[in-house]
Amino acid sequence: MKPHSSLQVRAKRLCSKCAPVILVLQKTPVSQIVVHEARVIGTTGLSAVVKWSVATVAGLGAFDTVTGATTLTQIAPSRGSSTVPATVGEVLSFIVQVTGAPSTAGSWQVLGTLPAGLKHQNATNSNTDSITGVPTQSGTFPITVKAWENRNFRGGSKSKTFTITVAGGEPPPTVTSQPTSSQVNANGTVTLNVGTTGTSPAFQWYVGNSGDTSNPVAGATGASFTTPALTATTSYWVKATTAAGSVNSAAAVITVIDPPEISIQPGSVTINSGGTISLTVAATGTSPAYQWYQGDAGDESNPVSGATGASLMTPALTATTSYWVKVSTAAGSVNSSAAVVTVIAPPEIATQPGSATIDSGGTATLTVAAAGASPTFQWYQGDTGDDSNPIVNATGASFTTPALDVTTNYWVRVSNSSGSVDSDTVVVTVTVPQTDPFVAWQAGNFSAAQLADTLISGATANPDGDSLTNEEEYVFGTSPLIPQMPVAPSITFGDGEVSISFTARPATGPGYSGLQRHYALESCATSDLASDTWVVVPDFTDIIGTGQVVTLKASMAEPSTYYRMKVRLSPGS
Ligand SMILES: [Ca+2]
């Protein structure tokens, strides 16, 4: 009876605050007490009134002395389990009871993080405590419930771990539309947008890589965010947070691009015809692209195929040509000024030097007219192309020959940096004045009045009546106005020989300049003097008259021998 009596006493103590009470006494050392009670749960703003039942297992022992005999047990909603099922948006009343000796906790403590919407009721001097409310956050939340012997978490304690599993409700947010990377001109701004799932998400934008929260952007707390004016490439990302959790967007890279500027214009240049030249532009800006054009700056009608670099190599040019280049970046484009490639034209001969005819001893001035830039000249003696006889200092468009006494050929080469051209051969013909020496003889032997009368001074006249015409007088060197014989030979005979002497007159005086008088003797052995059987007398074929006496000796023999004298005037000194 003692055990029974003892149990009964303890049961009464356990339920002293409860009514009504049903006692079931058993033989075991444990009494089970079933309690029915109606209570309004909590002081929170719950609209629901929970009617609950408690099955209490009252153990023996004390918190401080018989810890093992004291247990914490879930009463509701899942009796006896260490797992507390809950659902987002639905009321949860998690009740835990301490049983054992003693079976009343002076204070209760909950360690761990409760899902949003739940609250620890924090009972005192109670064998039960509760966590109530409507969870708004799904997930798994391990907690530890601790029952203290005394208030204010003092004395002995007993703890047990429970896991609140909140099902359903809204899942953590997700990003449905990432902020997009883009380019912006320097000092430009970009508006970034993010799309997410979830109810009433809160946003915070950050500078940096996704997940790096060290650089939040103050005030950037919306789904849309406009960057400040950017001067450098910058990454942004956003964290979206709802009651169900948070999510990080990807980072959007805002690339700052600079517009092109030309720092060095392509320069104009002069080249020789047929040459090429490299033109170069220097430009700043982000990743500039180039396109060269032929023509004036801004005229895009003649792009140079393939000329897409900072430099352009022109084709071989034979005419002055302009080029320019358009420099582009994603931020815009700029046109260079035009570079004029001036092509020096090779020389051309517009007017050939003309041939000339001059008197012996004269000069001729030869002139060439040339086209082309900065021509230079070199005259040569000889035929065109033969440059073996350049004339010193003959380097102008005109050239005056030295005094010439023979016909001479010349030509000129016209040159500039682009080439040269040779003139035709120019012939300077030298003529010798044809002064008739007989005329000079006439002038020296007749007066003006006589010269005016050809019957006196004419070539065939014979004014002195000596049978010699004036022309014959000239040849023989006799006076035209005084009867004279051309030869006054002295003929002597002796010792069977005949000796013939005559004076060989020199050619002196007017009309004989540059001439010599030549004498010759011929013989004929027949009296038929017209038979033209004259033969030269040896050693008397060509005697130049110098005033000397010429003597011919011949033997006297039959038949008779005839002699004659021939006189001629010929050039000579
Ligand atoms: Ca005469």
Boltz pocket constraint, residues with backbone or C-beta under 6 A from the ligand:
constraints:
  - pocket:
      binder: B
      contacts: [[A, 461], [A, 462], [A, 463], [A, 464], [A, 465], [A, 466], [A, 467], [A, 468], [A, 469], [A, 470], [A, 473], [A, 479], [A, 480], [A, 481], [A, 482], [A, 483]]
      max_distance: 6.0
